[in-house]
Amino acid sequence: MSRTVLISGASIAGPALAYWLHQHGMTATVIERAPELRPGGQTVDLRGAGRTVIERMGLEQAARDRVTHEEGVHFVDDRNRIRASFGTDSLDGDGFVTELELLRGELAGLLYQRTRDDVDYVFGDEITGLTDTDDGVDVTFRTGADRRFDLVVLADGLRSRTRDLVFADIARTRSFGLYTAYFTIPRAASDGRWARWYNAPDRRVVLLRPDNQGTTRASLSFLYPQAGLERLQAPAQQDFLRRHYADAGWETPRVLDTMADSPDFYFESIGQMHLKKWSRGRIATVGDAAYCASPLSGMGTSLALVGAYVLAGELSRHTDHSNAFHAYETLLRPYVAQAQKVPWIAPRLASPKTRTGIRLLNTIASLATNPKISRLATRFTNPPSDAIDLPTYPHTQPTPP
């Protein structure tokens, strides 16, 4: 079916959607505000239906070639003593760390490489206006010439500015009061193949994860009552982190000392997007822009990949885009609803306020490594990554790379 589709966002959902649209005979253009593909980011995992989509794209082996080789996560105390460990085979192989862990930037790069010969990518520009008409969408850009497309899909994140051009009145962000800073730091002798999770009092967490590039991925996560820290400039955010983590102990000084030199520092407020309707007229949303479940869910990558697959597939099945958008939302809503069932208390349980609370958390984590108890724990820790029957659409057999 010949349609022209503009996609806003070149992270995961956007390029995945472009791939499937091309497979179904449609013409995709991807616009990305950044001047080039964003290489940074922390570790993401491929699990459940998201992994199935990657398999149907013929990219499973390429993804395996890029895994971080992370063996699991250790919960450690301020003397670096291991209090609990969860390997990739813990919790039935679908827990904190899976066998298919790779860097977000590497997955985005893999999707870009797979699509760049068939998709028009425009970097360094963004949508500034959308006018929906009976036979197309007139689009204005910050720097480029005005253009018309049959359809527009917004795939540019939780705080999408383009989404707000169309859906601001029906979009609601759920906040957890949680902030996270992500950045890459030099590898140290203490960094092995296991991630290390450290809790400091006052609801502060430091997480160090190995990558496949000879460096370490650090994150600082904390609960804080003041809203709006994500709107500060990076230097101000880093100054805040130095003050807030000054007495955290463990290897935190090393993390803070190298933070300013990191090439990919990113700071965000953790939240979810609840959009009453995922489309209006000829404009639709996918991935985090439509239904971000937050990193707490462990489902962001799966939702992006599965959403892109289903949206493109339904557009291939329906000549009327309204019917396609309705079918996409009907099929995917239950999957998203389960992924977004993250209790408000979850980040508070994972980041206790007191040293006594931290000791209790480590004790519970240690008990959960027992096989009998871990089977019960999977009911609470495993995301519903397989909780959807993926349709089989025409042209879903992978083409050779």
ZIRA-V571498 format. One record per run of one state. SS is the DSSP state (2 for helix, 1 for strand, 0 for the rest). FROM is the first residue (numbers start at 1). LEN is the number of residues. If there is no record, write none. Layout:
BEGIN
SS,FROM,LEN ; SS,FROM,LEN
END
This chain:
BEGIN
0,1,3 ; 1,4,5 ; 0,9,4 ; 2,13,11 ; 0,24,3 ; 1,27,6 ; 0,33,10 ; 1,43,3 ; 0,46,2 ; 2,48,9 ; 0,57,3 ; 2,60,5 ; 0,65,7 ; 1,72,5 ; 0,77,5 ; 1,82,6 ; 0,88,2 ; 2,90,4 ; 0,94,7 ; 1,101,3 ; 2,104,12 ; 0,116,4 ; 1,120,4 ; 0,124,3 ; 1,127,7 ; 0,134,2 ; 1,136,6 ; 0,142,5 ; 1,147,3 ; 0,150,1 ; 1,151,4 ; 0,155,6 ; 2,161,10 ; 1,171,16 ; 0,187,7 ; 1,194,7 ; 0,201,3 ; 1,204,7 ; 0,211,4 ; 1,215,9 ; 0,224,5 ; 2,229,3 ; 0,232,2 ; 2,234,11 ; 0,245,7 ; 2,252,8 ; 0,260,6 ; 1,266,10 ; 0,276,3 ; 1,279,2 ; 0,281,2 ; 1,283,3 ; 0,286,2 ; 2,288,4 ; 0,292,3 ; 2,295,3 ; 0,298,2 ; 2,300,18 ; 0,318,3 ; 2,321,19 ; 0,340,6 ; 2,346,5 ; 0,351,4 ; 2,355,14 ; 0,369,2 ; 2,371,11 ; 0,382,20
END
